[in-house]
């Protein structure tokens, strides 16, 4: 076994992990470094796979070395801990069958594998916190860029009756389909962007993407909202928030804009008029 070690900006670590997880790995260890950097130690059984992965990240400092004889799968799993998110959710790793949610919280399994959005990153946690406030009970929810599918699972646990997700990444769609099936959550998943679900409209639309994609998709996102709907936007860095807010304030039909922050990230929850 070999270990591929990459040094990446902390703001990009979740995206890099998502891309790495598309491949056959034995585990990933994440360590914080000074200067808002993160070291990712990626354990791979096949050295040629490590070489291929290294070629995909030429802009990051990296090394490849032999790993020691430690059980890195067990070690990687040991780094995952149950966490409380927002006021309602209790996230546990998908292999954890022993943890029990505290009273008043909903146990939500974290999809630790392929597809963006395990639940550990602030952007996903912000989206979950906004989702628990949104009026989802008994209605349909659309998740644009669904990644792992965790937000759809959370919406189901909050009472949503119809779940629809789309993503440009075929691997993410298959990963989300597997995760949602394992957790007993029925959902309609489509490969493609928001156009894949037109002309259907939804009372709640989720988009945990990045600021550039959100700015490019604001028009279609609002078009996918039913009158009086709620739009939840996540994946936005603090310094990018003013540009997003300015566009939201100019958007027709917007009645209220709420925001919350965690770490370096901001979330917007937008209400529209009937």
KOLVO-696887 format. One record per atom (N, C-alpha, C): residue number from 1; x, y, z; atom name. Coordinates in steps of 0.02 Angstrom, whole numbers, always signed. Example, Ala and Ser with C-alpha at 12.3 -4.5 7.8 and 13.67 -1.06 7.14 Angstrom:
! residues 2
> 1;+660;-284;+390;N
> 1;+615;-225;+390;CA
> 1;+660;-165;+390;C
> 2;+642;-112;+354;N
> 2;+684;-53;+357;CA
> 2;+645;+2;+394;C
//
This chain:
! residues 274
> 1;+42;-60;+0;N
> 1;+0;+0;+0;CA
> 1;+44;+62;+0;C
> 2;+20;+115;-34;N
> 2;+56;+178;-36;CA
> 2;+10;+233;-11;C
> 3;+41;+288;+10;N
> 3;+3;+346;+32;CA
> 3;+21;+406;-11;C
> 4;-29;+437;-41;N
> 4;-22;+498;-79;CA
> 4;-40;+556;-33;C
> 5;+6;+600;-20;N
> 5;-6;+657;+24;CA
> 5;-9;+721;-16;C
> 6;-65;+757;-9;N
> 6;-74;+820;-43;CA
> 6;-85;+875;+8;C
> 7;-59;+934;-7;N
> 7;-72;+994;+33;CA
> 7;-118;+1040;-6;C
> 8;-178;+1053;+21;N
> 8;-228;+1090;-16;CA
> 8;-255;+1146;+28;C
> 9;-281;+1200;-2;N
> 9;-315;+1251;+39;CA
> 9;-375;+1221;+75;C
> 10;-386;+1241;+137;N
> 10;-441;+1213;+176;CA
> 10;-508;+1222;+141;C
> 11;-516;+1279;+105;N
> 11;-580;+1292;+71;CA
> 11;-593;+1243;+14;C
> 12;-541;+1210;-10;N
> 12;-549;+1164;-66;CA
> 12;-546;+1091;-45;C
> 13;-534;+1077;+18;N
> 13;-522;+1008;+39;CA
> 13;-581;+962;+26;C
> 14;-642;+985;+40;N
> 14;-700;+942;+30;CA
> 14;-710;+926;-43;C
> 15;-698;+975;-87;N
> 15;-705;+962;-159;CA
> 15;-652;+912;-182;C
> 16;-591;+919;-157;N
> 16;-537;+872;-176;CA
> 16;-554;+802;-151;C
> 17;-578;+798;-88;N
> 17;-596;+732;-61;CA
> 17;-651;+701;-103;C
> 18;-699;+741;-124;N
> 18;-752;+714;-166;CA
> 18;-726;+685;-231;C
> 19;-677;+720;-261;N
> 19;-648;+695;-324;CA
> 19;-607;+633;-311;C
> 20;-568;+633;-257;N
> 20;-528;+574;-240;CA
> 20;-571;+513;-228;C
> 21;-628;+524;-197;N
> 21;-672;+468;-177;CA
> 21;-705;+433;-236;C
> 22;-696;+461;-296;N
> 22;-722;+428;-355;CA
> 22;-681;+366;-373;C
> 23;-623;+358;-339;N
> 23;-577;+304;-355;CA
> 23;-573;+253;-298;C
> 24;-544;+196;-312;N
> 24;-539;+143;-262;CA
> 24;-485;+160;-211;C
> 25;-506;+181;-152;N
> 25;-461;+201;-99;CA
> 25;-469;+156;-39;C
> 26;-417;+153;+3;N
> 26;-421;+118;+66;CA
> 26;-439;+164;+123;C
> 27;-431;+229;+113;N
> 27;-448;+277;+165;CA
> 27;-416;+344;+152;C
> 28;-442;+395;+186;N
> 28;-415;+463;+180;CA
> 28;-407;+491;+251;C
> 29;-349;+518;+266;N
> 29;-337;+552;+330;CA
> 29;-329;+626;+316;C
> 30;-365;+668;+354;N
> 30;-364;+740;+344;CA
> 30;-333;+773;+405;C
> 31;-283;+816;+395;N
> 31;-248;+849;+450;CA
> 31;-244;+923;+436;C
> 32;-262;+964;+485;N
> 32;-257;+1037;+478;CA
> 32;-184;+1059;+482;C
> 33;-167;+1108;+440;N
> 33;-100;+1137;+440;CA
> 33;-105;+1213;+450;C
> 34;-52;+1246;+471;N
> 34;-54;+1319;+476;CA
> 34;-68;+1351;+408;C
> 35;-92;+1413;+411;N
> 35;-104;+1450;+349;CA
> 35;-166;+1428;+312;C
> 36;-216;+1402;+347;N
> 36;-279;+1380;+315;CA
> 36;-267;+1327;+262;C
> 37;-221;+1281;+277;N
> 37;-207;+1226;+232;CA
> 37;-227;+1160;+265;C
> 38;-235;+1109;+224;N
> 38;-253;+1042;+247;CA
> 38;-209;+992;+211;C
> 39;-183;+942;+249;N
> 39;-147;+887;+216;CA
> 39;-194;+828;+211;C
> 40;-200;+801;+151;N
> 40;-240;+742;+139;CA
> 40;-194;+683;+126;C
> 41;-196;+633;+169;N
> 41;-158;+572;+159;CA
> 41;-206;+520;+130;C
> 42;-194;+501;+68;N
> 42;-239;+457;+31;CA
> 42;-206;+389;+25;C
> 43;-237;+338;+53;N
> 43;-207;+271;+55;CA
> 43;-236;+228;-1;C
> 44;-191;+202;-42;N
> 44;-210;+167;-104;CA
> 44;-173;+101;-107;C
> 45;-209;+47;-122;N
> 45;-177;-19;-126;CA
> 45;-132;-25;-187;C
> 46;-153;+5;-243;N
> 46;-117;-2;-307;CA
> 46;-75;+61;-319;C
> 47;-9;+55;-321;N
> 47;+33;+115;-332;CA
> 47;+17;+151;-398;C
> 48;-4;+114;-449;N
> 48;-19;+147;-513;CA
> 48;-79;+193;-506;C
> 49;-128;+175;-463;N
> 49;-185;+219;-450;CA
> 49;-161;+284;-417;C
> 50;-114;+277;-371;N
> 50;-86;+337;-338;CA
> 50;-52;+383;-389;C
> 51;-16;+354;-436;N
> 51;+16;+394;-488;CA
> 51;-36;+430;-532;C
> 52;-90;+395;-548;N
> 52;-143;+426;-589;CA
> 52;-176;+483;-551;C
> 53;-188;+472;-486;N
> 53;-218;+525;-445;CA
> 53;-172;+585;-440;C
> 54;-107;+573;-432;N
> 54;-60;+628;-427;CA
> 54;-60;+671;-489;C
> 55;-70;+639;-547;N
> 55;-70;+676;-610;CA
> 55;-132;+721;-616;C
> 56;-184;+706;-578;N
> 56;-245;+746;-581;CA
> 56;-240;+810;-539;C
> 57;-190;+814;-497;N
> 57;-184;+872;-452;CA
> 57;-114;+903;-458;C
> 58;-95;+925;-518;N
> 58;-27;+951;-528;CA
> 58;-14;+1016;-491;C
> 59;-66;+1053;-472;N
> 59;-55;+1119;-441;CA
> 59;-44;+1114;-366;C
> 60;-53;+1055;-336;N
> 60;-45;+1048;-264;CA
> 60;+21;+1014;-247;C
> 61;+56;+1036;-196;N
> 61;+115;+999;-173;CA
> 61;+95;+929;-151;C
> 62;+132;+878;-174;N
> 62;+113;+810;-156;CA
> 62;+173;+764;-155;C
> 63;+166;+709;-120;N
> 63;+216;+656;-117;CA
> 63;+181;+589;-119;C
> 64;+218;+537;-141;N
> 64;+194;+468;-139;CA
> 64;+246;+427;-102;C
> 65;+225;+389;-52;N
> 65;+272;+349;-13;CA
> 65;+238;+285;+8;C
> 66;+279;+235;+28;N
> 66;+251;+173;+54;CA
> 66;+216;+187;+121;C
> 67;+158;+156;+131;N
> 67;+122;+163;+194;CA
> 67;+148;+110;+243;C
> 68;+141;+122;+307;N
> 68;+161;+72;+355;CA
> 68;+107;+18;+359;C
> 69;+115;-28;+406;N
> 69;+71;-86;+408;CA
> 69;+7;-75;+449;C
> 70;-6;-13;+469;N
> 70;-66;+1;+508;CA
> 70;-129;-16;+467;C
> 71;-182;-36;+501;N
> 71;-246;-46;+468;CA
> 71;-276;+23;+455;C
> 72;-263;+50;+394;N
> 72;-282;+119;+381;CA
> 72;-357;+126;+370;C
> 73;-391;+73;+351;N
> 73;-464;+77;+346;CA
> 73;-494;+88;+415;C
> 74;-471;+47;+463;N
> 74;-496;+55;+531;CA
> 74;-475;+123;+559;C
> 75;-413;+144;+544;N
> 75;-390;+209;+570;CA
> 75;-431;+266;+541;C
> 76;-444;+263;+475;N
> 76;-483;+316;+443;CA
> 76;-553;+319;+474;C
> 77;-582;+262;+486;N
> 77;-649;+261;+516;CA
> 77;-648;+289;+587;C
> 78;-593;+277;+623;N
> 78;-590;+299;+692;CA
> 78;-590;+375;+697;C
> 79;-573;+410;+643;N
> 79;-571;+483;+644;CA
> 79;-640;+514;+637;C
> 80;-689;+474;+616;N
> 80;-757;+499;+608;CA
> 80;-794;+493;+674;C
> 81;-828;+546;+694;N
> 81;-864;+547;+757;CA
> 81;-936;+572;+745;C
> 82;-984;+548;+783;N
> 82;-1051;+577;+779;CA
> 82;-1048;+652;+796;C
> 83;-1088;+691;+762;N
> 83;-1090;+763;+775;CA
> 83;-1162;+788;+774;C
> 84;-1174;+839;+815;N
> 84;-1239;+873;+815;CA
> 84;-1236;+931;+766;C
> 85;-1286;+936;+724;N
> 85;-1290;+989;+674;CA
> 85;-1356;+1025;+681;C
> 86;-1353;+1092;+686;N
> 86;-1414;+1130;+695;CA
> 86;-1448;+1112;+760;C
> 87;-1514;+1118;+761;N
> 87;-1553;+1102;+821;CA
> 87;-1585;+1033;+818;C
> 88;-1583;+1000;+760;N
> 88;-1622;+939;+751;CA
> 88;-1582;+878;+732;C
> 89;-1526;+887;+698;N
> 89;-1493;+828;+668;CA
> 89;-1436;+802;+712;C
> 90;-1427;+736;+709;N
> 90;-1372;+701;+742;CA
> 90;-1341;+656;+689;C
> 91;-1282;+676;+664;N
> 91;-1251;+640;+608;CA
> 91;-1203;+587;+634;C
> 92;-1208;+527;+606;N
> 92;-1163;+472;+624;CA
> 92;-1135;+441;+560;C
> 93;-1073;+415;+563;N
> 93;-1046;+380;+504;CA
> 93;-1091;+323;+483;C
> 94;-1092;+308;+419;N
> 94;-1140;+259;+394;CA
> 94;-1129;+189;+423;C
> 95;-1069;+174;+448;N
> 95;-1056;+107;+476;CA
> 95;-1071;+104;+551;C
> 96;-1089;+160;+581;N
> 96;-1101;+164;+653;CA
> 96;-1171;+141;+669;C
> 97;-1177;+81;+698;N
> 97;-1242;+54;+717;CA
> 97;-1255;+56;+792;C
> 98;-1211;+90;+828;N
> 98;-1216;+91;+901;CA
> 98;-1239;+159;+928;C
> 99;-1222;+213;+895;N
> 99;-1239;+279;+921;CA
> 99;-1315;+289;+920;C
> 100;-1339;+324;+971;N
> 100;-1411;+340;+977;CA
> 100;-1418;+415;+978;C
> 101;-1466;+441;+940;N
> 101;-1476;+513;+937;CA
> 101;-1502;+539;+1005;C
> 102;-1475;+595;+1028;N
> 102;-1502;+625;+1089;CA
> 102;-1576;+642;+1081;C
> 103;-1611;+647;+1136;N
> 103;-1682;+662;+1134;CA
> 103;-1695;+727;+1097;C
> 104;-1743;+725;+1051;N
> 104;-1760;+784;+1012;CA
> 104;-1721;+792;+948;C
> 105;-1673;+748;+936;N
> 105;-1633;+752;+874;CA
> 105;-1648;+692;+829;C
> 106;-1635;+702;+764;N
> 106;-1648;+652;+713;CA
> 106;-1582;+622;+691;C
> 107;-1576;+556;+695;N
> 107;-1515;+523;+673;CA
> 107;-1511;+522;+597;C
> 108;-1456;+547;+570;N
> 108;-1445;+550;+498;CA
> 108;-1378;+519;+483;C
> 109;-1377;+467;+442;N
> 109;-1314;+433;+426;CA
> 109;-1275;+473;+374;C
> 110;-1210;+480;+387;N
> 110;-1166;+516;+342;CA
> 110;-1141;+469;+287;C
> 111;-1150;+486;+224;N
> 111;-1125;+445;+169;CA
> 111;-1050;+455;+160;C
> 112;-1010;+412;+189;N
> 112;-938;+419;+186;CA
> 112;-912;+381;+126;C
> 113;-908;+416;+69;N
> 113;-885;+382;+8;CA
> 113;-890;+428;-50;C
> 114;-913;+402;-106;N
> 114;-915;+441;-167;CA
> 114;-972;+491;-165;C
> 115;-960;+550;-194;N
> 115;-1011;+601;-195;CA
> 115;-996;+656;-145;C
> 116;-1003;+718;-165;N
> 116;-987;+775;-122;CA
> 116;-1040;+782;-68;C
> 117;-1017;+796;-6;N
> 117;-1063;+813;+48;CA
> 117;-1073;+758;+99;C
> 118;-1022;+742;+138;N
> 118;-1029;+690;+189;CA
> 118;-1069;+714;+248;C
> 119;-1067;+780;+260;N
> 119;-1098;+808;+320;CA
> 119;-1048;+840;+366;C
> 120;-985;+825;+358;N
> 120;-933;+853;+401;CA
> 120;-916;+925;+381;C
> 121;-925;+942;+318;N
> 121;-904;+1008;+295;CA
> 121;-956;+1061;+315;C
> 122;-930;+1122;+329;N
> 122;-975;+1176;+352;CA
> 122;-1030;+1191;+302;C
> 123;-1015;+1185;+237;N
> 123;-1067;+1203;+187;CA
> 123;-1127;+1157;+192;C
> 124;-1115;+1092;+202;N
> 124;-1170;+1045;+210;CA
> 124;-1206;+1056;+276;C
> 125;-1169;+1070;+329;N
> 125;-1200;+1083;+394;CA
> 125;-1244;+1145;+392;C
> 126;-1221;+1197;+357;N
> 126;-1262;+1257;+350;CA
> 126;-1327;+1242;+312;C
> 127;-1321;+1202;+259;N
> 127;-1381;+1183;+221;CA
> 127;-1430;+1143;+263;C
> 128;-1403;+1097;+304;N
> 128;-1445;+1058;+349;CA
> 128;-1481;+1102;+400;C
> 129;-1444;+1150;+428;N
> 129;-1473;+1195;+477;CA
> 129;-1529;+1238;+446;C
> 130;-1519;+1259;+383;N
> 130;-1571;+1297;+349;CA
> 130;-1630;+1253;+332;C
> 131;-1617;+1191;+315;N
> 131;-1670;+1145;+295;CA
> 131;-1717;+1131;+353;C
> 132;-1690;+1127;+414;N
> 132;-1734;+1111;+470;CA
> 132;-1781;+1168;+487;C
> 133;-1767;+1228;+461;N
> 133;-1811;+1285;+472;CA
> 133;-1862;+1292;+415;C
> 134;-1845;+1266;+357;N
> 134;-1889;+1273;+298;CA
> 134;-1952;+1231;+306;C
> 135;-2007;+1253;+276;N
> 135;-2070;+1217;+281;CA
> 135;-2073;+1160;+231;C
> 136;-2042;+1102;+248;N
> 136;-2037;+1047;+201;CA
> 136;-2088;+992;+212;C
> 137;-2122;+992;+268;N
> 137;-2167;+936;+283;CA
> 137;-2223;+932;+232;C
> 138;-2230;+873;+203;N
> 138;-2284;+860;+157;CA
> 138;-2275;+889;+87;C
> 139;-2215;+913;+71;N
> 139;-2207;+945;+6;CA
> 139;-2149;+913;-33;C
> 140;-2136;+939;-94;N
> 140;-2083;+915;-137;CA
> 140;-2022;+958;-130;C
> 141;-1963;+927;-132;N
> 141;-1899;+962;-125;CA
> 141;-1854;+944;-183;C
> 142;-1821;+994;-212;N
> 142;-1772;+984;-265;CA
> 142;-1703;+1001;-238;C
> 143;-1655;+956;-250;N
> 143;-1585;+967;-229;CA
> 143;-1542;+970;-292;C
> 144;-1518;+1030;-309;N
> 144;-1477;+1040;-369;CA
> 144;-1404;+1030;-351;C
> 145;-1371;+984;-385;N
> 145;-1303;+965;-366;CA
> 145;-1306;+921;-304;C
> 146;-1344;+867;-308;N
> 146;-1361;+829;-248;CA
> 146;-1302;+795;-216;C
> 147;-1247;+782;-254;N
> 147;-1188;+752;-223;CA
> 147;-1203;+685;-192;C
> 148;-1192;+678;-127;N
> 148;-1201;+615;-93;CA
> 148;-1274;+598;-81;C
> 149;-1318;+648;-83;N
> 149;-1389;+637;-70;CA
> 149;-1409;+650;+2;C
> 150;-1363;+673;+44;N
> 150;-1377;+681;+115;CA
> 150;-1432;+734;+128;C
> 151;-1435;+786;+87;N
> 151;-1486;+837;+98;CA
> 151;-1556;+811;+81;C
> 152;-1561;+768;+32;N
> 152;-1626;+737;+17;CA
> 152;-1647;+691;+74;C
> 153;-1599;+653;+101;N
> 153;-1616;+610;+158;CA
> 153;-1640;+652;+217;C
> 154;-1607;+708;+230;N
> 154;-1627;+752;+284;CA
> 154;-1697;+780;+272;C
> 155;-1711;+801;+210;N
> 155;-1777;+827;+194;CA
> 155;-1831;+775;+207;C
> 156;-1817;+713;+189;N
> 156;-1865;+659;+202;CA
> 156;-1879;+652;+276;C
> 157;-1826;+656;+316;N
> 157;-1834;+649;+389;CA
> 157;-1872;+708;+419;C
> 158;-1871;+765;+383;N
> 158;-1909;+823;+406;CA
> 158;-1980;+822;+379;C
> 159;-1999;+770;+342;N
> 159;-2068;+762;+321;CA
> 159;-2082;+774;+248;C
> 160;-2031;+788;+207;N
> 160;-2043;+797;+135;CA
> 160;-2070;+732;+105;C
> 161;-2116;+738;+59;N
> 161;-2148;+679;+30;CA
> 161;-2120;+660;-39;C
> 162;-2095;+710;-76;N
> 162;-2068;+698;-142;CA
> 162;-1998;+727;-145;C
> 163;-1949;+686;-166;N
> 163;-1880;+707;-167;CA
> 163;-1852;+700;-238;C
> 164;-1822;+753;-263;N
> 164;-1793;+753;-330;CA
> 164;-1723;+782;-325;C
> 165;-1675;+749;-357;N
> 165;-1606;+775;-357;CA
> 165;-1575;+769;-425;C
> 166;-1531;+816;-441;N
> 166;-1494;+813;-504;CA
> 166;-1421;+830;-491;C
> 167;-1377;+804;-533;N
> 167;-1305;+817;-527;CA
> 167;-1273;+804;-594;C
> 168;-1221;+843;-609;N
> 168;-1185;+835;-671;CA
> 168;-1138;+775;-671;C
> 169;-1124;+749;-612;N
> 169;-1076;+695;-603;CA
> 169;-1112;+628;-599;C
> 170;-1100;+584;-649;N
> 170;-1134;+519;-649;CA
> 170;-1114;+477;-589;C
> 171;-1052;+483;-567;N
> 171;-1030;+445;-508;CA
> 171;-1068;+468;-446;C
> 172;-1078;+533;-440;N
> 172;-1116;+559;-383;CA
> 172;-1187;+534;-384;C
> 173;-1218;+532;-442;N
> 173;-1287;+508;-447;CA
> 173;-1292;+435;-425;C
> 174;-1245;+394;-447;N
> 174;-1246;+324;-427;CA
> 174;-1233;+317;-352;C
> 175;-1186;+357;-325;N
> 175;-1172;+355;-254;CA
> 175;-1233;+377;-213;C
> 176;-1266;+431;-236;N
> 176;-1325;+455;-201;CA
> 176;-1381;+403;-204;C
> 177;-1388;+371;-262;N
> 177;-1440;+320;-269;CA
> 177;-1428;+263;-220;C
> 178;-1365;+242;-214;N
> 178;-1350;+188;-167;CA
> 178;-1361;+208;-95;C
> 179;-1338;+268;-77;N
> 179;-1346;+293;-8;CA
> 179;-1420;+299;+10;C
> 180;-1460;+328;-34;N
> 180;-1530;+338;-19;CA
> 180;-1568;+271;-16;C
> 181;-1548;+224;-58;N
> 181;-1580;+158;-55;CA
> 181;-1563;+123;+11;C
> 182;-1501;+128;+32;N
> 182;-1480;+96;+95;CA
> 182;-1515;+127;+155;C
> 183;-1530;+191;+152;N
> 183;-1563;+224;+208;CA
> 183;-1640;+224;+200;C
> 184;-1665;+190;+149;N
> 184;-1737;+184;+140;CA
> 184;-1772;+248;+120;C
> 185;-1737;+290;+82;N
> 185;-1765;+355;+62;CA
> 185;-1780;+352;-13;C
> 186;-1843;+355;-34;N
> 186;-1860;+355;-105;CA
> 186;-1848;+424;-136;C
> 187;-1814;+425;-193;N
> 187;-1799;+489;-226;CA
> 187;-1794;+478;-301;C
> 188;-1808;+531;-338;N
> 188;-1799;+531;-411;CA
> 188;-1735;+569;-426;C
> 189;-1686;+535;-455;N
> 189;-1621;+565;-468;CA
> 189;-1609;+569;-543;C
> 190;-1581;+626;-565;N
> 190;-1569;+638;-636;CA
> 190;-1498;+660;-647;C
> 191;-1467;+636;-701;N
> 191;-1401;+659;-721;CA
> 191;-1410;+722;-763;C
> 192;-1380;+777;-740;N
> 192;-1385;+840;-775;CA
> 192;-1395;+897;-726;C
> 193;-1399;+958;-752;N
> 193;-1410;+1015;-709;CA
> 193;-1485;+1026;-699;C
> 194;-1505;+1085;-679;N
> 194;-1574;+1097;-660;CA
> 194;-1622;+1087;-719;C
> 195;-1596;+1094;-779;N
> 195;-1638;+1082;-838;CA
> 195;-1663;+1011;-843;C
> 196;-1630;+964;-807;N
> 196;-1650;+894;-810;CA
> 196;-1718;+882;-778;C
> 197;-1742;+929;-736;N
> 197;-1805;+918;-702;CA
> 197;-1859;+966;-724;C
> 198;-1846;+1008;-775;N
> 198;-1897;+1053;-801;CA
> 198;-1952;+1013;-834;C
> 199;-2014;+1038;-834;N
> 199;-2036;+1104;-810;CA
> 199;-2065;+1102;-739;C
> 200;-2051;+1048;-702;N
> 200;-2078;+1042;-635;CA
> 200;-2054;+1098;-589;C
> 201;-2098;+1121;-544;N
> 201;-2080;+1173;-496;CA
> 201;-2090;+1145;-425;C
> 202;-2053;+1175;-377;N
> 202;-2049;+1147;-310;CA
> 202;-2058;+1201;-257;C
> 203;-2089;+1183;-200;N
> 203;-2094;+1231;-145;CA
> 203;-2027;+1247;-112;C
> 204;-1980;+1198;-113;N
> 204;-1914;+1209;-84;CA
> 204;-1861;+1184;-133;C
> 205;-1812;+1227;-145;N
> 205;-1756;+1209;-189;CA
> 205;-1691;+1219;-150;C
> 206;-1648;+1168;-151;N
> 206;-1582;+1170;-118;CA
> 206;-1528;+1173;-171;C
> 207;-1474;+1211;-157;N
> 207;-1417;+1213;-202;CA
> 207;-1354;+1223;-160;C
> 208;-1320;+1169;-144;N
> 208;-1256;+1171;-108;CA
> 208;-1201;+1163;-161;C
> 209;-1181;+1219;-191;N
> 209;-1135;+1218;-248;CA
> 209;-1074;+1260;-233;C
> 210;-1062;+1312;-271;N
> 210;-1012;+1363;-257;CA
> 210;-1038;+1429;-285;C
> 211;-1005;+1484;-266;N
> 211;-1031;+1550;-283;CA
> 211;-1038;+1560;-359;C
> 212;-990;+1537;-397;N
> 212;-993;+1546;-470;CA
> 212;-1053;+1510;-500;C
> 213;-1061;+1447;-480;N
> 213;-1118;+1409;-507;CA
> 213;-1184;+1439;-485;C
> 214;-1187;+1461;-422;N
> 214;-1249;+1490;-397;CA
> 214;-1267;+1553;-437;C
> 215;-1217;+1596;-449;N
> 215;-1231;+1657;-487;CA
> 215;-1255;+1640;-557;C
> 216;-1225;+1589;-587;N
> 216;-1245;+1570;-655;CA
> 216;-1314;+1538;-658;C
> 217;-1335;+1508;-602;N
> 217;-1397;+1469;-602;CA
> 217;-1454;+1504;-565;C
> 218;-1443;+1565;-541;N
> 218;-1496;+1597;-501;CA
> 218;-1562;+1602;-539;C
> 219;-1560;+1621;-603;N
> 219;-1621;+1625;-642;CA
> 219;-1658;+1559;-645;C
> 220;-1625;+1505;-667;N
> 220;-1658;+1439;-668;CA
> 220;-1680;+1415;-599;C
> 221;-1641;+1431;-547;N
> 221;-1661;+1410;-480;CA
> 221;-1727;+1443;-459;C
> 222;-1733;+1508;-472;N
> 222;-1795;+1542;-455;CA
> 222;-1852;+1517;-500;C
> 223;-1837;+1500;-562;N
> 223;-1889;+1475;-607;CA
> 223;-1915;+1407;-584;C
> 224;-1872;+1370;-547;N
> 224;-1893;+1304;-522;CA
> 224;-1934;+1309;-458;C
> 225;-1938;+1369;-428;N
> 225;-1975;+1379;-366;CA
> 225;-2049;+1391;-380;C
> 226;-2091;+1360;-340;N
> 226;-2161;+1378;-341;CA
> 226;-2170;+1448;-309;C
> 227;-2223;+1484;-326;N
> 227;-2237;+1547;-292;CA
> 227;-2241;+1536;-216;C
> 228;-2210;+1581;-179;N
> 228;-2208;+1573;-106;CA
> 228;-2159;+1521;-83;C
> 229;-2112;+1502;-126;N
> 229;-2064;+1449;-109;CA
> 229;-2004;+1474;-70;C
> 230;-1961;+1426;-53;N
> 230;-1900;+1439;-15;CA
> 230;-1840;+1413;-53;C
> 231;-1789;+1455;-61;N
> 231;-1727;+1436;-95;CA
> 231;-1671;+1436;-43;C
> 232;-1634;+1381;-38;N
> 232;-1578;+1374;+9;CA
> 232;-1514;+1368;-31;C
> 233;-1468;+1415;-20;N
> 233;-1405;+1417;-56;CA
> 233;-1347;+1408;-8;C
> 234;-1301;+1362;-25;N
> 234;-1243;+1351;+18;CA
> 234;-1182;+1339;-26;C
> 235;-1122;+1337;+6;N
> 235;-1060;+1331;-32;CA
> 235;-1029;+1398;-49;C
> 236;-1045;+1450;-10;N
> 236;-1025;+1519;-25;CA
> 236;-975;+1543;+28;C
> 237;-916;+1563;+6;N
> 237;-867;+1591;+52;CA
> 237;-889;+1659;+77;C
> 238;-867;+1678;+136;N
> 238;-888;+1742;+166;CA
> 238;-875;+1800;+119;C
> 239;-816;+1800;+87;N
> 239;-799;+1857;+43;CA
> 239;-841;+1858;-21;C
> 240;-874;+1801;-37;N
> 240;-916;+1798;-96;CA
> 240;-989;+1816;-81;C
> 241;-1005;+1819;-16;N
> 241;-1075;+1829;+3;CA
> 241;-1105;+1895;-21;C
> 242;-1068;+1952;-18;N
> 242;-1099;+2015;-41;CA
> 242;-1124;+2012;-113;C
> 243;-1086;+1980;-157;N
> 243;-1106;+1976;-227;CA
> 243;-1170;+1934;-234;C
> 244;-1175;+1880;-196;N
> 244;-1235;+1838;-198;CA
> 244;-1295;+1877;-171;C
> 245;-1285;+1911;-114;N
> 245;-1340;+1949;-85;CA
> 245;-1365;+2003;-133;C
> 246;-1319;+2037;-166;N
> 246;-1339;+2090;-212;CA
> 246;-1383;+2063;-267;C
> 247;-1366;+2004;-293;N
> 247;-1407;+1974;-346;CA
> 247;-1475;+1952;-318;C
> 248;-1475;+1926;-257;N
> 248;-1538;+1905;-227;CA
> 248;-1584;+1965;-216;C
> 249;-1555;+2021;-194;N
> 249;-1596;+2080;-182;CA
> 249;-1627;+2107;-246;C
> 250;-1595;+2093;-304;N
> 250;-1622;+2116;-368;CA
> 250;-1671;+2066;-398;C
> 251;-1673;+2006;-371;N
> 251;-1715;+1954;-401;CA
> 251;-1789;+1969;-388;C
> 252;-1830;+1964;-439;N
> 252;-1902;+1978;-431;CA
> 252;-1935;+1926;-385;C
> 253;-1980;+1950;-344;N
> 253;-2019;+1904;-302;CA
> 253;-1989;+1889;-235;C
> 254;-1926;+1909;-223;N
> 254;-1894;+1895;-159;CA
> 254;-1925;+1939;-105;C
> 255;-1946;+1908;-50;N
> 255;-1977;+1946;+5;CA
> 255;-1931;+1950;+66;C
> 256;-1892;+1898;+79;N
> 256;-1846;+1899;+136;CA
> 256;-1783;+1860;+119;C
> 257;-1727;+1884;+146;N
> 257;-1663;+1850;+137;CA
> 257;-1633;+1840;+207;C
> 258;-1623;+1778;+225;N
> 258;-1591;+1761;+288;CA
> 258;-1521;+1734;+273;C
> 259;-1474;+1744;+318;N
> 259;-1409;+1714;+308;CA
> 259;-1381;+1689;+374;C
> 260;-1339;+1639;+370;N
> 260;-1303;+1613;+428;CA
> 260;-1232;+1597;+406;C
> 261;-1187;+1591;+454;N
> 261;-1116;+1579;+438;CA
> 261;-1087;+1526;+485;C
> 262;-1039;+1491;+459;N
> 262;-1002;+1441;+498;CA
> 262;-932;+1436;+469;C
> 263;-881;+1451;+510;N
> 263;-813;+1452;+485;CA
> 263;-805;+1505;+431;C
> 264;-781;+1485;+373;N
> 264;-771;+1532;+318;CA
> 264;-830;+1533;+270;C
> 265;-886;+1503;+288;N
> 265;-940;+1491;+240;CA
> 265;-1005;+1526;+261;C
> 266;-1045;+1541;+210;N
> 266;-1109;+1576;+220;CA
> 266;-1164;+1537;+185;C
> 267;-1223;+1538;+214;N
> 267;-1282;+1507;+185;CA
> 267;-1337;+1560;+179;C
> 268;-1375;+1558;+125;N
> 268;-1433;+1602;+117;CA
> 268;-1497;+1560;+114;C
> 269;-1549;+1584;+149;N
> 269;-1616;+1555;+144;CA
> 269;-1662;+1610;+121;C
> 270;-1691;+1601;+62;N
> 270;-1728;+1654;+28;CA
> 270;-1802;+1635;+24;C
> 271;-1846;+1682;+45;N
> 271;-1918;+1672;+38;CA
> 271;-1944;+1714;-20;C
> 272;-1992;+1687;-56;N
> 272;-2022;+1723;-112;CA
> 272;-2096;+1732;-100;C
> 273;-2125;+1781;-134;N
> 273;-2196;+1796;-126;CA
> 273;-2240;+1749;-165;C
> 274;-2302;+1745;-143;N
> 274;-2350;+1701;-177;CA
> 274;-2370;+1728;-244;C
//
